[in-house]
Amino acid sequence: MLSVIDSPDALGAAIRERRRELKLTQEQVAGIARTGPRFVGDLESGKPTVRLAEVFRVLGALGLDVSIDRR
């Protein structure tokens, strides 16, 4: 999966897509990432007020990396 993430909605969609590819529930991801299932749901729905440290834990749990590219 290679996509441009330019909004909380886009990040949430990418995370949801990867979770589904791995056939994991939000609860399972939350357990692996040491966060709550509500946080994972909020993140997937594009809620812009999520905590960055938890975002990185969820990304790590799903085997995803973040990179920054210049426009």
All heavy atoms as TSV, in Angstrom:
chain	resi	resn	atom	element	x	y	z
A	1	MET	N	N	0.857	-1.171	0.000
A	1	MET	CA	C	0.000	0.000	0.000
A	1	MET	C	C	0.895	1.223	0.000
A	1	MET	O	O	1.711	1.410	0.876
A	1	MET	CB	C	-0.902	-0.023	1.238
A	1	MET	CG	C	-1.539	1.285	1.560
A	1	MET	SD	S	-2.642	1.326	3.002
A	1	MET	CE	C	-1.900	0.241	4.152
A	2	LEU	N	N	0.736	2.066	-0.982
A	2	LEU	CA	C	1.457	3.331	-1.050
A	2	LEU	C	C	0.431	4.394	-1.363
A	2	LEU	O	O	-0.217	4.363	-2.408
A	2	LEU	CB	C	2.533	3.284	-2.130
A	2	LEU	CG	C	3.371	4.538	-2.297
A	2	LEU	CD1	C	4.126	4.847	-0.998
A	2	LEU	CD2	C	4.344	4.391	-3.429
A	3	SER	N	N	0.236	5.299	-0.434
A	3	SER	CA	C	-0.753	6.339	-0.658
A	3	SER	C	C	-0.305	7.622	0.008
A	3	SER	O	O	0.475	7.613	0.955
A	3	SER	CB	C	-2.120	5.912	-0.123
A	3	SER	OG	O	-2.029	5.540	1.223
A	4	VAL	N	N	-0.793	8.713	-0.520
A	4	VAL	CA	C	-0.512	10.015	0.057
A	4	VAL	C	C	-1.500	10.243	1.192
A	4	VAL	O	O	-2.707	10.117	1.010
A	4	VAL	CB	C	-0.637	11.134	-1.002
A	4	VAL	CG1	C	-0.474	12.499	-0.376
A	4	VAL	CG2	C	0.379	10.918	-2.111
A	5	ILE	N	N	-0.978	10.555	2.353
A	5	ILE	CA	C	-1.804	10.819	3.518
A	5	ILE	C	C	-1.781	12.323	3.739
A	5	ILE	O	O	-0.756	12.880	4.121
A	5	ILE	CB	C	-1.271	10.088	4.769
A	5	ILE	CG1	C	-1.127	8.589	4.519
A	5	ILE	CG2	C	-2.133	10.390	5.976
A	5	ILE	CD1	C	-2.416	7.871	4.192
A	6	ASP	N	N	-2.920	12.962	3.464
A	6	ASP	CA	C	-2.965	14.422	3.556
A	6	ASP	C	C	-4.068	14.930	4.477
A	6	ASP	O	O	-4.386	16.098	4.495
A	6	ASP	CB	C	-3.106	15.038	2.168
A	6	ASP	CG	C	-4.339	14.546	1.434
A	6	ASP	OD1	O	-5.100	13.729	1.992
A	6	ASP	OD2	O	-4.556	14.978	0.292
A	7	SER	N	N	-4.639	14.006	5.257
A	7	SER	CA	C	-5.707	14.397	6.183
A	7	SER	C	C	-5.926	13.275	7.191
A	7	SER	O	O	-5.517	12.125	6.949
A	7	SER	CB	C	-7.009	14.646	5.412
A	7	SER	OG	O	-7.524	13.420	4.917
A	8	PRO	N	N	-6.565	13.591	8.307
A	8	PRO	CA	C	-6.906	12.521	9.250
A	8	PRO	C	C	-7.792	11.444	8.620
A	8	PRO	O	O	-7.644	10.264	8.927
A	8	PRO	CB	C	-7.646	13.262	10.374
A	8	PRO	CG	C	-7.124	14.662	10.310
A	8	PRO	CD	C	-6.897	14.921	8.848
A	9	ASP	N	N	-8.679	11.848	7.730
A	9	ASP	CA	C	-9.541	10.868	7.048
A	9	ASP	C	C	-8.731	9.896	6.208
A	9	ASP	O	O	-8.990	8.693	6.208
A	9	ASP	CB	C	-10.570	11.575	6.164
A	9	ASP	CG	C	-11.649	12.275	6.967
A	9	ASP	OD1	O	-11.947	11.825	8.092
A	9	ASP	OD2	O	-12.196	13.271	6.466
A	10	ALA	N	N	-7.735	10.415	5.485
A	10	ALA	CA	C	-6.893	9.562	4.644
A	10	ALA	C	C	-6.071	8.599	5.492
A	10	ALA	O	O	-5.911	7.429	5.142
A	10	ALA	CB	C	-5.988	10.417	3.764
A	11	LEU	N	N	-5.555	9.081	6.620
A	11	LEU	CA	C	-4.800	8.215	7.525
A	11	LEU	C	C	-5.710	7.122	8.074
A	11	LEU	O	O	-5.343	5.942	8.094
A	11	LEU	CB	C	-4.190	9.029	8.661
A	11	LEU	CG	C	-3.402	8.233	9.692
A	11	LEU	CD1	C	-2.222	7.519	9.051
A	11	LEU	CD2	C	-2.943	9.141	10.820
A	12	GLY	N	N	-6.890	7.496	8.492
A	12	GLY	CA	C	-7.837	6.519	9.020
A	12	GLY	C	C	-8.202	5.461	8.005
A	12	GLY	O	O	-8.264	4.270	8.329
A	13	ALA	N	N	-8.418	5.883	6.773
A	13	ALA	CA	C	-8.772	4.932	5.714
A	13	ALA	C	C	-7.629	3.958	5.447
A	13	ALA	O	O	-7.862	2.755	5.257
A	13	ALA	CB	C	-9.150	5.676	4.434
A	14	ALA	N	N	-6.399	4.448	5.450
A	14	ALA	CA	C	-5.240	3.582	5.215
A	14	ALA	C	C	-5.081	2.577	6.355
A	14	ALA	O	O	-4.791	1.399	6.115
A	14	ALA	CB	C	-3.978	4.425	5.066
A	15	ILE	N	N	-5.284	3.030	7.580
A	15	ILE	CA	C	-5.184	2.139	8.730
A	15	ILE	C	C	-6.284	1.089	8.692
A	15	ILE	O	O	-6.035	-0.110	8.898
A	15	ILE	CB	C	-5.226	2.951	10.034
A	15	ILE	CG1	C	-3.901	3.718	10.177
A	15	ILE	CG2	C	-5.506	2.071	11.244
A	15	ILE	CD1	C	-3.889	4.729	11.280
A	16	ARG	N	N	-7.509	1.485	8.389
A	16	ARG	CA	C	-8.625	0.539	8.296
A	16	ARG	C	C	-8.362	-0.492	7.199
A	16	ARG	O	O	-8.584	-1.707	7.397
A	16	ARG	CB	C	-9.933	1.290	8.036
A	16	ARG	CG	C	-11.159	0.396	7.994
A	16	ARG	CD	C	-12.459	1.179	7.871
A	16	ARG	NE	N	-12.411	2.252	6.900
A	16	ARG	CZ	C	-12.321	3.570	7.198
A	16	ARG	NH1	N	-12.268	3.970	8.447
A	16	ARG	NH2	N	-12.283	4.472	6.244
A	17	GLU	N	N	-7.868	-0.036	6.045
A	17	GLU	CA	C	-7.585	-0.950	4.933
A	17	GLU	C	C	-6.552	-2.001	5.343
A	17	GLU	O	O	-6.722	-3.194	5.091
A	17	GLU	CB	C	-7.081	-0.158	3.728
A	17	GLU	CG	C	-6.734	-1.012	2.537
A	17	GLU	CD	C	-6.197	-0.197	1.371
A	17	GLU	OE1	O	-6.574	0.981	1.223
A	17	GLU	OE2	O	-5.390	-0.753	0.609
A	18	ARG	N	N	-5.490	-1.563	5.997
A	18	ARG	CA	C	-4.440	-2.499	6.419
A	18	ARG	C	C	-4.968	-3.471	7.473
A	18	ARG	O	O	-4.675	-4.672	7.429
A	18	ARG	CB	C	-3.237	-1.727	6.958
A	18	ARG	CG	C	-2.124	-2.595	7.472
A	18	ARG	CD	C	-1.511	-3.463	6.385
A	18	ARG	NE	N	-0.374	-4.181	6.948
A	18	ARG	CZ	C	0.143	-5.256	6.424
A	18	ARG	NH1	N	-0.338	-5.744	5.285
A	18	ARG	NH2	N	1.171	-5.851	6.988
A	19	ARG	N	N	-5.740	-2.977	8.418
A	19	ARG	CA	C	-6.311	-3.848	9.453
A	19	ARG	C	C	-7.160	-4.942	8.815
A	19	ARG	O	O	-7.081	-6.115	9.184
A	19	ARG	CB	C	-7.151	-3.033	10.442
A	19	ARG	CG	C	-7.827	-3.900	11.493
A	19	ARG	CD	C	-8.650	-3.093	12.459
A	19	ARG	NE	N	-9.727	-2.327	11.853
A	19	ARG	CZ	C	-10.897	-2.835	11.458
A	19	ARG	NH1	N	-11.149	-4.119	11.578
A	19	ARG	NH2	N	-11.824	-2.046	10.939
A	20	ARG	N	N	-7.955	-4.553	7.848
A	20	ARG	CA	C	-8.819	-5.531	7.168
A	20	ARG	C	C	-8.004	-6.519	6.350
A	20	ARG	O	O	-8.345	-7.696	6.277
A	20	ARG	CB	C	-9.842	-4.808	6.303
A	20	ARG	CG	C	-10.896	-4.122	7.148
A	20	ARG	CD	C	-11.890	-3.355	6.318
A	20	ARG	NE	N	-12.958	-2.795	7.136
A	20	ARG	CZ	C	-13.815	-1.905	6.711
A	20	ARG	NH1	N	-13.771	-1.457	5.454
A	20	ARG	NH2	N	-14.754	-1.448	7.518
A	21	GLU	N	N	-6.905	-6.041	5.707
A	21	GLU	CA	C	-6.023	-6.956	4.978
A	21	GLU	C	C	-5.482	-8.033	5.906
A	21	GLU	O	O	-5.336	-9.193	5.510
A	21	GLU	CB	C	-4.830	-6.195	4.383
A	21	GLU	CG	C	-5.122	-5.379	3.165
A	21	GLU	CD	C	-3.900	-4.573	2.719
A	21	GLU	OE1	O	-2.817	-4.685	3.332
A	21	GLU	OE2	O	-4.043	-3.793	1.767
A	22	LEU	N	N	-5.162	-7.635	7.131
A	22	LEU	CA	C	-4.614	-8.561	8.110
A	22	LEU	C	C	-5.694	-9.370	8.828
A	22	LEU	O	O	-5.372	-10.211	9.670
A	22	LEU	CB	C	-3.778	-7.785	9.143
A	22	LEU	CG	C	-2.527	-7.096	8.597
A	22	LEU	CD1	C	-1.895	-6.231	9.678
A	22	LEU	CD2	C	-1.539	-8.110	8.069
A	23	LYS	N	N	-6.965	-9.088	8.495
A	23	LYS	CA	C	-8.106	-9.779	9.097
A	23	LYS	C	C	-8.111	-9.656	10.623
A	23	LYS	O	O	-8.350	-10.624	11.352
A	23	LYS	CB	C	-8.146	-11.239	8.657
A	23	LYS	CG	C	-8.329	-11.405	7.152
A	23	LYS	CD	C	-8.408	-12.854	6.778
A	23	LYS	CE	C	-8.564	-13.160	5.319
A	23	LYS	NZ	N	-8.690	-12.163	4.342
A	24	LEU	N	N	-7.844	-8.434	11.087
A	24	LEU	CA	C	-7.857	-8.145	12.519
A	24	LEU	C	C	-9.054	-7.282	12.861
A	24	LEU	O	O	-9.503	-6.473	12.050
A	24	LEU	CB	C	-6.579	-7.384	12.916
A	24	LEU	CG	C	-5.261	-8.130	12.774
A	24	LEU	CD1	C	-4.091	-7.182	13.006
A	24	LEU	CD2	C	-5.212	-9.304	13.736
A	25	THR	N	N	-9.557	-7.456	14.073
A	25	THR	CA	C	-10.614	-6.567	14.565
A	25	THR	C	C	-9.963	-5.342	15.195
A	25	THR	O	O	-8.761	-5.338	15.508
A	25	THR	CB	C	-11.469	-7.269	15.636
A	25	THR	OG1	O	-10.649	-7.528	16.781
A	25	THR	CG2	C	-12.078	-8.562	15.106
A	26	GLN	N	N	-10.762	-4.318	15.413
A	26	GLN	CA	C	-10.251	-3.139	16.105
A	26	GLN	C	C	-9.781	-3.519	17.507
A	26	GLN	O	O	-8.775	-2.998	17.984
A	26	GLN	CB	C	-11.324	-2.054	16.177
A	26	GLN	CG	C	-11.611	-1.405	14.839
A	26	GLN	CD	C	-12.679	-0.338	14.916
A	26	GLN	OE1	O	-13.417	-0.226	15.880
A	26	GLN	NE2	N	-12.768	0.465	13.865
A	27	GLU	N	N	-10.477	-4.422	18.149
A	27	GLU	CA	C	-10.101	-4.871	19.482
A	27	GLU	C	C	-8.747	-5.570	19.477
A	27	GLU	O	O	-7.932	-5.373	20.383
A	27	GLU	CB	C	-11.177	-5.805	20.061
A	27	GLU	CG	C	-12.483	-5.113	20.382
A	27	GLU	CD	C	-13.380	-4.857	19.157
A	27	GLU	OE1	O	-13.124	-5.421	18.060
A	27	GLU	OE2	O	-14.333	-4.081	19.301
A	28	GLN	N	N	-8.504	-6.379	18.460
A	28	GLN	CA	C	-7.219	-7.067	18.365
A	28	GLN	C	C	-6.083	-6.076	18.152
A	28	GLN	O	O	-5.028	-6.190	18.779
A	28	GLN	CB	C	-7.253	-8.094	17.229
A	28	GLN	CG	C	-8.135	-9.287	17.536
A	28	GLN	CD	C	-8.347	-10.171	16.327
A	28	GLN	OE1	O	-8.606	-9.699	15.229
A	28	GLN	NE2	N	-8.247	-11.482	16.542
A	29	VAL	N	N	-6.288	-5.118	17.270
A	29	VAL	CA	C	-5.264	-4.101	17.028
A	29	VAL	C	C	-5.005	-3.302	18.298
A	29	VAL	O	O	-3.857	-3.026	18.659
A	29	VAL	CB	C	-5.663	-3.165	15.862
A	29	VAL	CG1	C	-4.701	-1.986	15.745
A	29	VAL	CG2	C	-5.703	-3.944	14.561
A	30	ALA	N	N	-6.063	-2.950	18.997
A	30	ALA	CA	C	-5.922	-2.201	20.241
A	30	ALA	C	C	-5.081	-2.975	21.250
A	30	ALA	O	O	-4.223	-2.397	21.927
A	30	ALA	CB	C	-7.295	-1.879	20.821
A	31	GLY	N	N	-5.305	-4.278	21.350
A	31	GLY	CA	C	-4.520	-5.097	22.266
A	31	GLY	C	C	-3.049	-5.135	21.896
A	31	GLY	O	O	-2.179	-5.007	22.764
A	32	ILE	N	N	-2.765	-5.300	20.628
A	32	ILE	CA	C	-1.377	-5.346	20.159
A	32	ILE	C	C	-0.694	-3.996	20.383
A	32	ILE	O	O	0.469	-3.929	20.783
A	32	ILE	CB	C	-1.323	-5.728	18.663
A	32	ILE	CG1	C	-1.851	-7.146	18.455
A	32	ILE	CG2	C	0.093	-5.595	18.114
A	32	ILE	CD1	C	-2.168	-7.489	17.007
A	33	ALA	N	N	-1.421	-2.915	20.129
A	33	ALA	CA	C	-0.866	-1.565	20.217
A	33	ALA	C	C	-0.927	-0.986	21.632
A	33	ALA	O	O	-0.508	0.149	21.849
A	33	ALA	CB	C	-1.599	-0.638	19.247
A	34	ARG	N	N	-1.484	-1.742	22.564
A	34	ARG	CA	C	-1.612	-1.278	23.954
A	34	ARG	C	C	-2.399	0.039	24.046
A	34	ARG	O	O	-1.985	1.006	24.675
A	34	ARG	CB	C	-0.237	-1.132	24.618
A	34	ARG	CG	C	0.574	-2.410	24.649
A	34	ARG	CD	C	1.953	-2.258	25.240
A	34	ARG	NE	N	2.640	-1.009	25.019
A	34	ARG	CZ	C	3.381	-0.685	23.943
A	34	ARG	NH1	N	3.508	-1.567	22.961
A	34	ARG	NH2	N	3.992	0.465	23.849
A	35	THR	N	N	-3.524	0.051	23.381
A	35	THR	CA	C	-4.434	1.195	23.426
A	35	THR	C	C	-5.857	0.650	23.490
A	35	THR	O	O	-6.053	-0.554	23.531
A	35	THR	CB	C	-4.204	2.130	22.214
A	35	THR	OG1	O	-4.918	3.335	22.417
A	35	THR	CG2	C	-4.598	1.490	20.901
A	36	GLY	N	N	-6.837	1.513	23.487
A	36	GLY	CA	C	-8.215	1.056	23.562
A	36	GLY	C	C	-8.868	0.906	22.199
A	36	GLY	O	O	-8.491	1.588	21.247
A	37	PRO	N	N	-9.874	0.025	22.100
A	37	PRO	CA	C	-10.575	-0.146	20.829
A	37	PRO	C	C	-11.279	1.135	20.385
A	37	PRO	O	O	-11.397	1.392	19.188
A	37	PRO	CB	C	-11.575	-1.264	21.081
A	37	PRO	CG	C	-11.493	-1.608	22.509
A	37	PRO	CD	C	-10.332	-0.902	23.118
A	38	ARG	N	N	-11.729	1.941	21.336
A	38	ARG	CA	C	-12.360	3.211	20.963
A	38	ARG	C	C	-11.356	4.121	20.248
A	38	ARG	O	O	-11.700	4.790	19.279
A	38	ARG	CB	C	-12.922	3.903	22.198
A	38	ARG	CG	C	-13.622	5.193	21.847
A	38	ARG	CD	C	-14.268	5.800	23.045
A	38	ARG	NE	N	-14.864	7.087	22.678
A	38	ARG	CZ	C	-15.475	7.865	23.516
A	38	ARG	NH1	N	-15.620	7.516	24.771
A	38	ARG	NH2	N	-15.968	9.004	23.113
A	39	PHE	N	N	-10.116	4.125	20.730
A	39	PHE	CA	C	-9.082	4.927	20.067
A	39	PHE	C	C	-8.888	4.468	18.630
A	39	PHE	O	O	-8.804	5.276	17.709
A	39	PHE	CB	C	-7.748	4.846	20.827
A	39	PHE	CG	C	-6.638	5.563	20.109
A	39	PHE	CD1	C	-6.509	6.934	20.223
A	39	PHE	CD2	C	-5.771	4.879	19.294
A	39	PHE	CE1	C	-5.510	7.605	19.535
A	39	PHE	CE2	C	-4.775	5.535	18.601
A	39	PHE	CZ	C	-4.641	6.908	18.722
A	40	VAL	N	N	-8.809	3.150	18.426
A	40	VAL	CA	C	-8.622	2.620	17.066
A	40	VAL	C	C	-9.801	3.025	16.191
A	40	VAL	O	O	-9.623	3.450	15.047
A	40	VAL	CB	C	-8.426	1.092	17.088
A	40	VAL	CG1	C	-8.334	0.532	15.671
A	40	VAL	CG2	C	-7.174	0.715	17.886
A	41	GLY	N	N	-11.011	2.928	16.703
A	41	GLY	CA	C	-12.196	3.334	15.940
A	41	GLY	C	C	-12.170	4.813	15.603
A	41	GLY	O	O	-12.476	5.202	14.471
A	42	ASP	N	N	-11.804	5.642	16.586
A	42	ASP	CA	C	-11.699	7.084	16.328
A	42	ASP	C	C	-10.644	7.374	15.271
A	42	ASP	O	O	-10.844	8.201	14.376
A	42	ASP	CB	C	-11.356	7.846	17.613
A	42	ASP	CG	C	-12.511	7.939	18.593
A	42	ASP	OD1	O	-13.663	7.614	18.207
A	42	ASP	OD2	O	-12.258	8.339	19.745
A	43	LEU	N	N	-9.524	6.701	15.373
A	43	LEU	CA	C	-8.440	6.888	14.405
A	43	LEU	C	C	-8.899	6.502	13.004
A	43	LEU	O	O	-8.683	7.253	12.043
A	43	LEU	CB	C	-7.235	6.053	14.835
A	43	LEU	CG	C	-5.972	6.133	13.998
A	43	LEU	CD1	C	-5.458	7.560	13.911
A	43	LEU	CD2	C	-4.902	5.220	14.581
A	44	GLU	N	N	-9.554	5.356	12.877
A	44	GLU	CA	C	-10.030	4.903	11.570
A	44	GLU	C	C	-11.099	5.831	10.997
A	44	GLU	O	O	-11.235	5.939	9.789
A	44	GLU	CB	C	-10.582	3.481	11.657
A	44	GLU	CG	C	-9.506	2.440	11.810
A	44	GLU	CD	C	-10.046	1.025	11.728
A	44	GLU	OE1	O	-11.262	0.837	11.514
A	44	GLU	OE2	O	-9.234	0.088	11.884
A	45	SER	N	N	-11.847	6.488	11.855
A	45	SER	CA	C	-12.902	7.381	11.361
A	45	SER	C	C	-12.381	8.781	11.063
A	45	SER	O	O	-13.144	9.650	10.644
A	45	SER	CB	C	-14.058	7.448	12.354
A	45	SER	OG	O	-13.664	8.111	13.531
A	46	GLY	N	N	-11.075	8.998	11.279
A	46	GLY	CA	C	-10.486	10.281	10.916
A	46	GLY	C	C	-10.602	11.351	11.977
A	46	GLY	O	O	-10.429	12.536	11.684
A	47	LYS	N	N	-10.868	10.976	13.204
A	47	LYS	CA	C	-10.970	11.964	14.280
A	47	LYS	C	C	-9.628	12.700	14.418
A	47	LYS	O	O	-8.601	12.076	14.650
A	47	LYS	CB	C	-11.339	11.277	15.594
A	47	LYS	CG	C	-11.553	12.256	16.731
A	47	LYS	CD	C	-12.023	11.535	17.971
A	47	LYS	CE	C	-12.224	12.530	19.103
A	47	LYS	NZ	N	-12.660	11.845	20.328
A	48	PRO	N	N	-9.628	14.011	14.301
A	48	PRO	CA	C	-8.361	14.748	14.260
A	48	PRO	C	C	-7.719	14.988	15.620
A	48	PRO	O	O	-6.624	15.530	15.686
A	48	PRO	CB	C	-8.754	16.071	13.617
A	48	PRO	CG	C	-10.183	16.251	13.968
A	48	PRO	CD	C	-10.762	14.864	14.024
A	49	THR	N	N	-8.324	14.588	16.698
A	49	THR	CA	C	-7.782	14.905	18.015
A	49	THR	C	C	-7.084	13.718	18.678
A	49	THR	O	O	-6.919	13.716	19.881
A	49	THR	CB	C	-8.901	15.418	18.941
A	49	THR	OG1	O	-9.898	14.417	19.040
A	49	THR	CG2	C	-9.502	16.697	18.421
A	50	VAL	N	N	-6.662	12.742	17.917
A	50	VAL	CA	C	-6.006	11.572	18.487
A	50	VAL	C	C	-4.577	11.902	18.924
A	50	VAL	O	O	-3.973	12.862	18.449
A	50	VAL	CB	C	-5.999	10.391	17.496
A	50	VAL	CG1	C	-7.410	9.941	17.200
A	50	VAL	CG2	C	-5.277	10.749	16.224
A	51	ARG	N	N	-4.028	11.101	19.817
A	51	ARG	CA	C	-2.674	11.322	20.324
A	51	ARG	C	C	-1.647	10.649	19.421
A	51	ARG	O	O	-1.770	9.476	19.080
A	51	ARG	CB	C	-2.568	10.813	21.735
A	51	ARG	CG	C	-3.401	11.643	22.695
A	51	ARG	CD	C	-3.231	11.159	24.090
A	51	ARG	NE	N	-3.814	9.821	24.202
A	51	ARG	CZ	C	-4.546	9.415	25.214
A	51	ARG	NH1	N	-4.761	10.205	26.224
A	51	ARG	NH2	N	-5.036	8.200	25.242
A	52	LEU	N	N	-0.615	11.403	19.091
A	52	LEU	CA	C	0.385	10.953	18.131
A	52	LEU	C	C	1.122	9.699	18.593
A	52	LEU	O	O	1.358	8.795	17.794
A	52	LEU	CB	C	1.379	12.084	17.852
A	52	LEU	CG	C	2.293	11.902	16.659
A	52	LEU	CD1	C	1.512	11.602	15.393
A	52	LEU	CD2	C	3.144	13.132	16.464
A	53	ALA	N	N	1.479	9.603	19.851
A	53	ALA	CA	C	2.195	8.417	20.334
A	53	ALA	C	C	1.366	7.161	20.107
A	53	ALA	O	O	1.898	6.113	19.703
A	53	ALA	CB	C	2.543	8.573	21.811
A	54	GLU	N	N	0.075	7.261	20.353
A	54	GLU	CA	C	-0.797	6.100	20.136
A	54	GLU	C	C	-0.950	5.795	18.657
A	54	GLU	O	O	-1.046	4.629	18.263
A	54	GLU	CB	C	-2.159	6.324	20.784
A	54	GLU	CG	C	-2.098	6.214	22.295
A	54	GLU	CD	C	-3.462	6.375	22.934
A	54	GLU	OE1	O	-3.916	7.532	23.050
A	54	GLU	OE2	O	-4.058	5.347	23.292
A	55	VAL	N	N	-0.962	6.822	17.820
A	55	VAL	CA	C	-1.031	6.604	16.373
A	55	VAL	C	C	0.165	5.765	15.934
A	55	VAL	O	O	0.010	4.783	15.200
A	55	VAL	CB	C	-1.059	7.946	15.606
A	55	VAL	CG1	C	-0.910	7.711	14.107
A	55	VAL	CG2	C	-2.338	8.714	15.895
A	56	PHE	N	N	1.350	6.114	16.410
A	56	PHE	CA	C	2.537	5.362	16.023
A	56	PHE	C	C	2.503	3.932	16.550
A	56	PHE	O	O	2.979	3.015	15.876
A	56	PHE	CB	C	3.810	6.086	16.465
A	56	PHE	CG	C	4.186	7.195	15.532
A	56	PHE	CD1	C	3.938	8.513	15.864
A	56	PHE	CD2	C	4.777	6.928	14.306
A	56	PHE	CE1	C	4.272	9.542	15.005
A	56	PHE	CE2	C	5.119	7.947	13.434
A	56	PHE	CZ	C	4.862	9.254	13.778
A	57	ARG	N	N	1.922	3.701	17.707
A	57	ARG	CA	C	1.796	2.333	18.217
A	57	ARG	C	C	0.855	1.518	17.335
A	57	ARG	O	O	1.120	0.348	17.046
A	57	ARG	CB	C	1.333	2.338	19.671
A	57	ARG	CG	C	2.427	2.792	20.626
A	57	ARG	CD	C	2.228	2.336	22.059
A	57	ARG	NE	N	0.924	2.576	22.609
A	57	ARG	CZ	C	0.603	3.584	23.423
A	57	ARG	NH1	N	1.501	4.492	23.750
A	57	ARG	NH2	N	-0.621	3.695	23.900
A	58	VAL	N	N	-0.252	2.120	16.899
A	58	VAL	CA	C	-1.185	1.416	16.008
A	58	VAL	C	C	-0.511	1.130	14.671
A	58	VAL	O	O	-0.614	0.016	14.142
A	58	VAL	CB	C	-2.493	2.219	15.813
A	58	VAL	CG1	C	-3.347	1.620	14.708
A	58	VAL	CG2	C	-3.279	2.283	17.116
A	59	LEU	N	N	0.186	2.105	14.114
A	59	LEU	CA	C	0.893	1.881	12.854
A	59	LEU	C	C	1.891	0.739	12.994
A	59	LEU	O	O	1.978	-0.135	12.126
A	59	LEU	CB	C	1.602	3.162	12.402
A	59	LEU	CG	C	0.699	4.323	11.978
A	59	LEU	CD1	C	1.524	5.577	11.753
A	59	LEU	CD2	C	-0.110	3.979	10.750
A	60	GLY	N	N	2.635	0.724	14.081
A	60	GLY	CA	C	3.590	-0.346	14.314
A	60	GLY	C	C	2.916	-1.698	14.450
A	60	GLY	O	O	3.407	-2.699	13.926
A	61	ALA	N	N	1.789	-1.737	15.128
A	61	ALA	CA	C	1.048	-2.986	15.294
A	61	ALA	C	C	0.576	-3.542	13.960
A	61	ALA	O	O	0.437	-4.756	13.797
A	61	ALA	CB	C	-0.152	-2.769	16.223
A	62	LEU	N	N	0.349	-2.652	13.007
A	62	LEU	CA	C	-0.119	-3.074	11.678
A	62	LEU	C	C	1.021	-3.221	10.671
A	62	LEU	O	O	0.791	-3.481	9.499
A	62	LEU	CB	C	-1.151	-2.067	11.151
A	62	LEU	CG	C	-2.459	-2.015	11.940
A	62	LEU	CD1	C	-3.315	-0.855	11.455
A	62	LEU	CD2	C	-3.221	-3.326	11.819
A	63	GLY	N	N	2.256	-3.026	11.133
A	63	GLY	CA	C	3.401	-3.177	10.234
A	63	GLY	C	C	3.525	-2.051	9.233
A	63	GLY	O	O	4.019	-2.252	8.124
A	64	LEU	N	N	3.076	-0.864	9.607
A	64	LEU	CA	C	3.130	0.285	8.713
A	64	LEU	C	C	4.204	1.263	9.165
A	64	LEU	O	O	4.435	1.423	10.365
A	64	LEU	CB	C	1.780	1.004	8.673
A	64	LEU	CG	C	0.605	0.181	8.136
A	64	LEU	CD1	C	-0.703	0.943	8.331
A	64	LEU	CD2	C	0.831	-0.154	6.670
A	65	ASP	N	N	4.863	1.919	8.217
A	65	ASP	CA	C	5.868	2.937	8.491
A	65	ASP	C	C	5.361	4.283	7.993
A	65	ASP	O	O	4.494	4.354	7.122
A	65	ASP	CB	C	7.191	2.615	7.763
A	65	ASP	CG	C	7.862	1.389	8.325
A	65	ASP	OD1	O	7.884	1.241	9.559
A	65	ASP	OD2	O	8.368	0.596	7.539
A	66	VAL	N	N	5.949	5.326	8.517
A	66	VAL	CA	C	5.636	6.685	8.091
A	66	VAL	C	C	6.879	7.271	7.450
A	66	VAL	O	O	7.982	7.120	7.969
A	66	VAL	CB	C	5.220	7.565	9.294
A	66	VAL	CG1	C	5.039	9.016	8.877
A	66	VAL	CG2	C	3.942	7.031	9.915
A	67	SER	N	N	6.703	7.925	6.323
A	67	SER	CA	C	7.813	8.657	5.708
A	67	SER	C	C	7.324	10.020	5.280
A	67	SER	O	O	6.134	10.201	4.992
A	67	SER	CB	C	8.391	7.891	4.513
A	67	SER	OG	O	7.443	7.804	3.480
A	68	ILE	N	N	8.213	10.960	5.269
A	68	ILE	CA	C	7.887	12.331	4.886
A	68	ILE	C	C	8.600	12.636	3.580
A	68	ILE	O	O	9.814	12.457	3.464
A	68	ILE	CB	C	8.363	13.325	5.973
A	68	ILE	CG1	C	7.774	12.979	7.333
A	68	ILE	CG2	C	8.078	14.758	5.553
A	68	ILE	CD1	C	6.285	13.199	7.441
A	69	ASP	N	N	7.858	13.105	2.604
A	69	ASP	CA	C	8.417	13.486	1.311
A	69	ASP	C	C	8.088	14.935	1.031
A	69	ASP	O	O	7.021	15.416	1.425
A	69	ASP	CB	C	7.831	12.625	0.183
A	69	ASP	CG	C	8.193	11.157	0.339
A	69	ASP	OD1	O	9.362	10.863	0.646
A	69	ASP	OD2	O	7.305	10.316	0.152
A	70	ARG	N	N	8.973	15.614	0.360
A	70	ARG	CA	C	8.689	16.990	-0.044
A	70	ARG	C	C	7.718	16.981	-1.209
A	70	ARG	O	O	7.728	16.094	-2.047
A	70	ARG	CB	C	9.982	17.690	-0.464
A	70	ARG	CG	C	10.906	17.901	0.696
A	70	ARG	CD	C	12.119	18.650	0.265
A	70	ARG	NE	N	13.034	18.719	1.394
A	70	ARG	CZ	C	14.122	19.426	1.399
A	70	ARG	NH1	N	14.451	20.130	0.336
A	70	ARG	NH2	N	14.893	19.436	2.455
A	71	ARG	N	N	6.892	18.002	-1.243
A	71	ARG	CA	C	5.924	18.115	-2.342
A	71	ARG	C	C	6.596	18.651	-3.580
A	71	ARG	O	O	7.532	19.346	-3.573
A	71	ARG	CB	C	4.796	19.051	-1.953
A	71	ARG	CG	C	3.926	18.439	-0.901
A	71	ARG	CD	C	2.771	19.334	-0.594
A	71	ARG	NE	N	2.041	18.735	0.513
A	71	ARG	CZ	C	0.998	19.266	1.050
A	71	ARG	NH1	N	0.524	20.413	0.610
A	71	ARG	NH2	N	0.394	18.682	2.044
